[in-house]
């Protein structure tokens, strides 16, 4: 009996084995590949997203040099002055109520007198011709259609065209851009890493209506853009939202309607900003290697250094030598990488991986036309100071000065020379020769205020 039971075939067991075989075949041939494909697809999405983030980071780190928009020389940050005044920094008594001056069309009721006060605070001697129109001397209302102001404004411009131009740019950057940037940073939206053309568009919107530091009115907030929004979509969203908020006005036409009278008969701001983002309007360099020229003043360079110092502090970067193609993209910064990243943001992307170091920064900038200053008494704001080490006789440290008093030897400076400095407010005050027992003033490098080639020949 036992033998016959062992030798008999159990039909239920056979069916079970058959079913298990089928299920196993399905699992191996269908389900498992699907799982692997899904997993691979998920990993691929992560890779693509990572690549997109990297590309976005590289693109957003870049800025632009001088642009030529129908004969107007502007930058990506100031492109919208084409619509305001055809980028005429000496423009007077234009716009609404014949009460606007300058490239940004400072209006007598709002920004005109504060700008005049700012100019006098920066250099009361150079801009003394504007003193009768400052807040200490007259009312804002008196500036409307004021022939004397028109004469004084154009005299100030004629005295120092590049300086007066840079002064207007710096005023807008310091009094408009920085508050806007900080306001939105407090909300968690980081604008520092966006291309200059997006910053310019934001300034353009703010210049029109003054909305961007008001949470209930901000076009940025109403557009719904986030840190993940691609640059082109960011531009489109801002322009469309702004135009929709003012549908029956010249704002609508200027920002979204090509070739309208509000757009000066040219393309709309949306189209122009997208064109700039895509590299149009650049001025080619007449040299082997190609590229662009940009007009870089000490003032504009100082603005970018300040922005990088703020970026380092706000993003908790650390002291060390960067090794990424875009300087400091790995969160590491040092004294020389501060200048290197500022230059990269301004479009100088032909640097060594990680950015120029102290010794290489000197020939790099000299080859592009930077001015070398060896007389310490001639140091001025925006200069890169190179200090040498007594022990080696070689360049040892770099920083950028925001101000300098040759009588006392005291400066205010941006200096990422150690961890403490990176994480504290800058500029800070210190002797220009801070370590006289070990280091000495070697030279200052100054941006020429004229055109510099962004990309050098290979």
C-alpha positions as CSV (number, residue, x, y, z in Angstrom):
1,X,0.0,0.0,0.0
2,X,2.8,2.3,0.9
3,X,4.6,1.5,-2.3
4,X,1.7,2.2,-4.5
5,X,1.0,5.5,-2.8
6,X,4.6,6.7,-3.4
7,X,4.6,5.8,-7.0
8,X,1.2,7.3,-7.9
9,X,0.9,10.7,-9.6
10,X,-0.9,13.4,-7.5
11,X,-3.0,15.4,-10.0
12,X,-3.3,18.4,-7.6
13,X,0.4,18.7,-7.2
14,X,1.0,18.5,-10.9
15,X,-1.5,21.3,-11.5
16,X,0.1,23.4,-8.8
17,X,3.5,22.9,-10.3
18,X,2.1,23.8,-13.7
19,X,0.6,27.0,-12.4
20,X,3.8,27.9,-10.5
21,X,5.7,27.4,-13.7
22,X,3.4,29.7,-15.6
23,X,3.5,32.4,-12.9
24,X,7.3,32.2,-12.7
25,X,7.5,32.6,-16.5
26,X,5.3,35.7,-16.4
27,X,7.3,37.1,-13.5
28,X,10.6,36.6,-15.3
29,X,9.6,37.5,-18.8
30,X,7.1,40.4,-18.1
31,X,6.9,41.8,-14.6
32,X,10.6,41.8,-13.8
33,X,11.6,43.7,-17.0
34,X,8.8,46.2,-16.3
35,X,10.2,46.8,-12.8
36,X,13.7,47.1,-14.2
37,X,12.5,49.5,-17.0
38,X,10.5,51.5,-14.5
39,X,13.5,51.7,-12.2
40,X,15.8,52.6,-15.0
41,X,13.4,55.2,-16.2
42,X,13.2,56.7,-12.7
43,X,17.0,56.8,-12.6
44,X,17.1,58.3,-16.0
45,X,14.6,61.0,-15.0
46,X,16.9,61.7,-12.0
47,X,19.9,62.0,-14.3
48,X,18.1,64.2,-16.7
49,X,16.8,66.4,-13.9
50,X,20.4,66.5,-12.5
51,X,21.7,67.5,-15.9
52,X,19.0,70.1,-16.3
53,X,19.9,71.5,-12.9
54,X,23.5,71.6,-13.9
55,X,22.8,73.2,-17.2
56,X,20.4,75.7,-15.6
57,X,23.2,76.5,-13.1
58,X,25.7,77.0,-15.8
59,X,23.4,79.1,-17.9
60,X,22.1,81.2,-15.0
61,X,25.6,81.8,-13.8
62,X,26.4,83.6,-17.0
63,X,25.8,87.2,-17.7
64,X,26.3,89.2,-20.9
65,X,28.6,91.9,-22.1
66,X,27.7,95.0,-24.1
67,X,24.6,94.6,-26.3
68,X,23.7,96.6,-29.3
69,X,20.0,97.1,-29.6
70,X,19.3,99.2,-32.7
71,X,22.3,101.3,-32.0
72,X,21.8,101.6,-28.2
73,X,24.7,100.2,-26.1
74,X,23.3,98.5,-23.1
75,X,23.8,95.5,-20.9
76,X,21.4,92.6,-20.2
77,X,20.8,94.3,-16.8
78,X,19.9,97.6,-18.3
79,X,18.4,96.5,-21.7
80,X,15.0,98.0,-20.8
81,X,16.5,101.5,-20.9
82,X,16.1,101.1,-24.6
83,X,12.3,101.5,-24.1
84,X,12.7,104.2,-21.4
85,X,15.0,106.6,-23.1
86,X,16.8,104.8,-25.9
87,X,19.5,104.3,-23.3
88,X,20.4,108.0,-23.1
89,X,22.0,108.7,-19.8
90,X,22.0,112.4,-20.5
91,X,18.3,112.5,-21.4
92,X,16.5,115.4,-19.7
93,X,12.9,116.6,-19.2
94,X,11.3,113.7,-21.0
95,X,8.5,111.3,-20.2
96,X,5.5,112.1,-18.1
97,X,4.9,115.8,-17.4
98,X,8.4,116.6,-18.8
99,X,9.8,115.6,-15.5
100,X,12.1,112.6,-16.2
101,X,15.8,112.5,-16.5
102,X,18.4,109.9,-17.3
103,X,18.4,106.5,-19.0
104,X,16.0,105.1,-16.4
105,X,13.7,108.2,-16.6
106,X,13.9,109.1,-13.0
107,X,10.6,111.0,-12.3
108,X,10.6,114.2,-10.4
109,X,7.9,112.9,-8.0
110,X,9.8,109.7,-7.2
111,X,13.4,108.9,-8.0
112,X,14.9,112.0,-9.5
113,X,15.8,113.9,-6.4
114,X,16.9,110.8,-4.4
115,X,19.3,110.1,-7.3
116,X,20.6,113.6,-7.2
117,X,21.2,113.2,-3.4
118,X,22.9,109.9,-4.1
119,X,25.2,111.4,-6.7
120,X,26.2,114.2,-4.2
121,X,26.8,111.6,-1.5
122,X,29.2,109.7,-3.8
123,X,31.2,112.7,-5.1
124,X,29.9,116.2,-4.0
125,X,32.7,117.9,-5.9
126,X,32.3,116.2,-9.3
127,X,28.5,116.5,-9.2
128,X,28.3,119.9,-7.5
129,X,26.4,121.3,-10.5
130,X,23.5,119.2,-9.3
131,X,23.6,120.5,-5.7
132,X,20.9,123.2,-6.3
133,X,18.4,120.4,-7.1
134,X,19.1,118.1,-4.2
135,X,16.7,117.8,-1.2
136,X,18.8,120.1,0.9
137,X,18.2,122.9,-1.6
138,X,14.7,122.6,-3.2
139,X,11.5,120.6,-3.3
140,X,10.8,117.7,-5.6
141,X,8.0,119.7,-7.3
142,X,10.4,122.3,-8.4
143,X,12.2,119.8,-10.6
144,X,9.3,119.5,-13.0
145,X,10.2,121.0,-16.4
146,X,13.1,122.8,-14.8
147,X,15.4,124.2,-17.5
148,X,18.2,124.8,-15.0
149,X,18.1,121.2,-13.9
150,X,18.3,120.1,-17.6
151,X,21.4,122.2,-18.1
152,X,23.0,120.9,-14.9
153,X,22.2,117.2,-15.8
154,X,23.7,117.4,-19.2
155,X,26.8,119.2,-17.8
156,X,27.3,116.4,-15.2
157,X,27.0,113.9,-18.0
158,X,29.4,115.8,-20.3
159,X,32.0,116.1,-17.5
160,X,32.3,112.3,-17.1
161,X,30.0,110.4,-19.4
162,X,31.2,106.9,-18.3
163,X,31.1,107.8,-14.6
164,X,27.7,109.4,-14.8
165,X,26.4,106.4,-16.7
166,X,27.9,104.0,-14.1
167,X,26.4,106.1,-11.3
168,X,22.9,105.8,-12.6
169,X,23.4,102.0,-13.1
170,X,24.8,101.7,-9.6
171,X,21.9,103.7,-8.0
172,X,19.3,101.4,-9.6
173,X,21.3,98.3,-8.6
174,X,21.7,99.4,-5.0
175,X,18.4,101.0,-4.3
176,X,16.2,98.8,-6.4
177,X,17.7,95.5,-7.3
178,X,19.2,94.7,-3.8
179,X,15.9,95.4,-2.0
180,X,13.9,93.3,-4.5
181,X,16.4,90.5,-4.3
182,X,16.4,90.4,-0.5
183,X,12.6,90.7,-0.3
184,X,12.1,87.6,-2.5
185,X,15.0,85.7,-0.9
186,X,13.1,86.1,2.4
187,X,10.2,84.3,0.7
188,X,12.6,81.5,-0.4
189,X,12.9,82.6,-4.1
190,X,16.5,83.0,-5.1
191,X,17.1,85.5,-7.9
192,X,20.8,86.0,-7.6
193,X,21.6,83.0,-9.8
194,X,19.3,84.1,-12.6
195,X,20.8,85.6,-15.8
196,X,21.1,89.4,-15.8
197,X,18.4,89.7,-18.4
198,X,15.8,88.3,-15.9
199,X,17.1,90.8,-13.3
200,X,16.7,93.5,-15.9
201,X,13.2,92.4,-16.7
202,X,12.3,92.5,-13.0
203,X,13.9,96.0,-12.7
204,X,11.9,97.1,-15.8
205,X,8.6,96.0,-14.2
206,X,9.6,97.7,-10.9
207,X,10.7,100.8,-12.7
208,X,7.2,101.1,-14.2
209,X,5.0,100.4,-11.2
210,X,7.2,99.9,-8.1
211,X,5.5,96.6,-7.2
212,X,8.2,94.1,-6.5
213,X,8.7,94.7,-2.8
214,X,5.0,94.6,-2.0
215,X,3.7,91.1,-1.3
216,X,0.1,91.9,-2.4
217,X,1.1,93.5,-5.7
218,X,4.3,91.8,-6.8
219,X,4.2,90.5,-10.3
220,X,6.8,87.9,-9.4
221,X,4.5,86.5,-6.7
222,X,1.4,86.7,-8.9
223,X,3.1,84.9,-11.8
224,X,3.7,81.9,-9.6
225,X,7.4,81.4,-10.7
226,X,9.6,79.3,-8.5
227,X,13.2,78.4,-8.1
228,X,12.6,75.5,-10.5
229,X,11.0,77.6,-13.3
230,X,13.2,77.5,-16.4
231,X,14.6,80.9,-17.5
232,X,12.6,81.3,-20.7
233,X,9.4,80.3,-18.9
234,X,10.3,82.8,-16.1
235,X,10.5,85.6,-18.6
236,X,7.3,84.6,-20.4
237,X,5.4,84.3,-17.1
238,X,6.4,87.7,-15.8
239,X,5.6,89.5,-19.0
240,X,2.3,87.8,-19.5
241,X,1.2,88.4,-15.9
242,X,2.2,92.0,-16.0
243,X,0.4,92.6,-19.3
244,X,-2.7,90.9,-18.0
245,X,-2.7,93.1,-14.9
246,X,-2.9,96.2,-17.1
247,X,-4.8,95.0,-20.3
248,X,-5.9,98.3,-21.7
249,X,-2.6,100.2,-21.3
250,X,0.7,100.8,-22.9
251,X,2.2,98.4,-20.3
252,X,0.3,95.5,-22.0
253,X,1.6,96.5,-25.5
254,X,5.1,97.2,-24.4
255,X,5.6,93.9,-22.7
256,X,3.8,91.5,-25.1
257,X,2.9,93.1,-28.4
258,X,5.7,93.2,-31.0
259,X,6.2,96.4,-33.0
260,X,3.6,98.4,-31.0
261,X,4.1,102.1,-30.4
262,X,4.5,101.4,-26.7
263,X,7.4,99.1,-27.6
264,X,9.0,101.9,-29.5
265,X,8.1,100.2,-32.8
266,X,10.4,97.3,-31.9
267,X,9.8,93.9,-30.5
268,X,8.1,93.6,-27.1
269,X,10.0,93.3,-23.9
270,X,9.1,89.6,-23.7
271,X,10.5,89.0,-27.2
272,X,13.6,91.1,-26.5
273,X,14.3,89.4,-23.2
274,X,14.0,86.0,-24.7
275,X,16.3,87.1,-27.6
276,X,18.9,88.3,-25.1
277,X,18.6,85.0,-23.2
278,X,19.4,83.2,-26.4
279,X,22.5,85.3,-27.1
280,X,21.2,87.8,-29.6
281,X,22.4,91.5,-29.8
282,X,25.9,90.6,-28.7
283,X,28.8,92.6,-30.2
284,X,31.4,90.3,-31.8
285,X,35.0,90.7,-31.0
286,X,37.3,91.5,-34.0
287,X,39.9,89.0,-33.0
288,X,40.8,85.4,-33.4
289,X,38.7,83.3,-31.0
290,X,35.6,85.4,-31.4
291,X,33.3,86.1,-28.4
292,X,31.9,89.5,-27.2
293,X,33.1,92.8,-25.9
294,X,31.7,94.3,-22.8
295,X,32.2,97.7,-21.3
296,X,33.2,97.0,-17.7
297,X,33.8,99.8,-15.2
298,X,35.2,99.5,-11.7
299,X,31.7,100.4,-10.4
300,X,30.0,97.6,-12.2
301,X,32.6,95.1,-11.2
302,X,32.2,96.2,-7.6
303,X,28.5,95.6,-7.8
304,X,29.1,92.0,-9.0
305,X,31.7,91.4,-6.3
306,X,29.1,92.5,-3.7
307,X,26.5,90.2,-5.1
308,X,28.9,87.2,-5.0
309,X,29.8,88.0,-1.4
310,X,26.1,88.1,-0.5
311,X,25.5,84.9,-2.4
312,X,28.4,83.2,-0.5
313,X,27.0,84.3,2.9
314,X,23.3,83.5,2.1
315,X,24.1,80.1,0.7
316,X,26.6,79.2,3.5
317,X,29.6,78.6,1.2
318,X,32.8,77.5,2.8
319,X,36.5,78.5,2.5
320,X,38.5,76.5,0.0
321,X,39.6,76.0,-3.6
322,X,36.7,75.5,-6.0
323,X,37.1,72.7,-8.5
324,X,34.0,73.2,-10.6
325,X,34.0,74.7,-14.1
326,X,31.8,77.5,-12.9
327,X,33.8,79.0,-10.0
328,X,32.3,78.3,-6.6
329,X,29.4,76.2,-8.0
330,X,30.6,73.6,-5.5
331,X,30.0,76.0,-2.6
332,X,33.8,76.7,-2.1
333,X,35.1,80.2,-2.2
334,X,38.4,81.9,-1.4
335,X,39.9,85.4,-1.8
336,X,40.7,85.0,-5.5
337,X,37.6,82.9,-6.3
338,X,35.5,85.9,-5.2
339,X,36.9,88.0,-8.1
340,X,36.8,84.9,-10.4
341,X,33.1,84.3,-9.8
342,X,32.2,87.9,-10.2
343,X,34.0,88.0,-13.5
344,X,32.3,84.7,-14.6
345,X,28.9,86.3,-13.7
346,X,29.8,89.2,-16.0
347,X,30.5,86.8,-18.9
348,X,34.2,86.1,-18.5
349,X,33.9,82.4,-18.9
350,X,37.3,81.6,-20.5
351,X,38.8,80.9,-17.0
352,X,40.6,77.9,-15.8
353,X,38.5,75.2,-14.0
354,X,37.6,76.5,-10.6
355,X,38.4,80.1,-11.5
356,X,41.6,82.1,-11.7
357,X,44.0,82.0,-8.7
358,X,45.9,85.0,-7.4
359,X,48.9,84.5,-9.6
360,X,46.9,83.7,-12.7
361,X,44.4,86.5,-12.2
362,X,47.0,89.2,-12.9
363,X,48.0,88.2,-16.4
364,X,44.4,87.1,-17.1
365,X,43.1,90.6,-16.5
366,X,46.1,92.5,-17.9
367,X,45.6,90.6,-21.2
368,X,42.0,91.9,-21.3
369,X,43.0,95.5,-20.8
370,X,42.8,95.9,-17.0
371,X,44.8,98.9,-15.7
372,X,47.7,98.1,-13.3
373,X,48.2,100.5,-10.4
374,X,51.4,100.3,-8.5
375,X,51.0,103.6,-6.4
376,X,49.0,102.7,-3.4
377,X,47.8,106.3,-2.9
378,X,45.9,105.9,-6.2
379,X,43.8,103.0,-5.1
380,X,40.0,103.6,-5.6
381,X,36.7,101.7,-5.2
382,X,36.4,98.7,-7.4
383,X,40.1,98.0,-7.6
384,X,41.3,94.4,-7.0
385,X,44.2,94.6,-4.6
386,X,47.0,92.1,-5.0
387,X,49.3,91.7,-1.9
388,X,52.6,89.9,-2.0
389,X,54.3,87.7,0.6
390,X,57.7,88.8,1.9
391,X,58.8,85.2,2.2
392,X,58.3,84.4,-1.5
393,X,58.1,87.8,-3.2
394,X,55.0,86.4,-5.1
395,X,51.3,87.3,-5.1
396,X,49.7,85.8,-2.0
397,X,46.2,87.4,-1.5
398,X,43.5,89.3,-3.3
399,X,40.5,91.4,-2.3
400,X,38.3,94.2,-3.8
401,X,38.1,97.6,-2.2
402,X,34.8,99.4,-1.8
403,X,36.5,102.6,-0.5
404,X,40.0,103.7,0.5
405,X,41.4,106.7,2.4
406,X,45.1,107.1,1.5
407,X,45.6,109.5,4.4
408,X,44.9,106.8,7.0
409,X,45.5,103.6,4.9
410,X,42.1,102.3,5.9
411,X,39.7,100.7,3.4
412,X,36.4,98.9,3.3
413,X,36.7,95.7,1.4
414,X,35.2,92.5,0.1
415,X,37.5,89.7,1.2
416,X,36.7,86.0,1.3
417,X,40.0,85.1,2.9
418,X,38.7,82.9,5.7
419,X,35.5,81.1,6.9
420,X,34.6,83.9,9.3
421,X,34.6,86.6,6.6
422,X,32.6,84.5,4.2
423,X,29.8,84.2,6.8
424,X,29.7,87.9,7.9
425,X,28.4,91.1,6.3
426,X,30.7,92.8,3.8
427,X,32.3,95.1,3.1
428,X,34.2,95.5,6.3
429,X,36.8,98.0,7.5
430,X,40.4,97.1,7.8
431,X,43.9,98.5,6.9
432,X,44.7,98.1,3.3
433,X,48.0,96.5,4.5
434,X,46.4,94.3,7.0
435,X,49.4,92.0,7.7
436,X,52.5,94.3,7.4
437,X,54.8,91.8,9.0
438,X,54.1,89.2,6.3
439,X,52.6,90.9,3.3
440,X,52.9,94.1,1.2
441,X,50.9,96.0,-1.4
442,X,52.0,94.7,-4.8
443,X,49.5,96.3,-7.2
444,X,45.9,97.1,-7.9
445,X,44.0,95.9,-11.0
446,X,41.3,98.2,-12.3
447,X,38.6,97.5,-14.8
448,X,39.2,100.0,-17.6
449,X,35.7,101.4,-18.0
450,X,36.1,100.6,-21.7
451,X,35.5,97.5,-23.8
452,X,37.1,94.3,-22.7
453,X,37.1,91.0,-24.6
454,X,35.0,88.4,-22.8
455,X,36.6,85.4,-24.6
456,X,40.2,85.5,-25.5
457,X,41.9,83.7,-28.4
458,X,42.8,80.1,-27.8
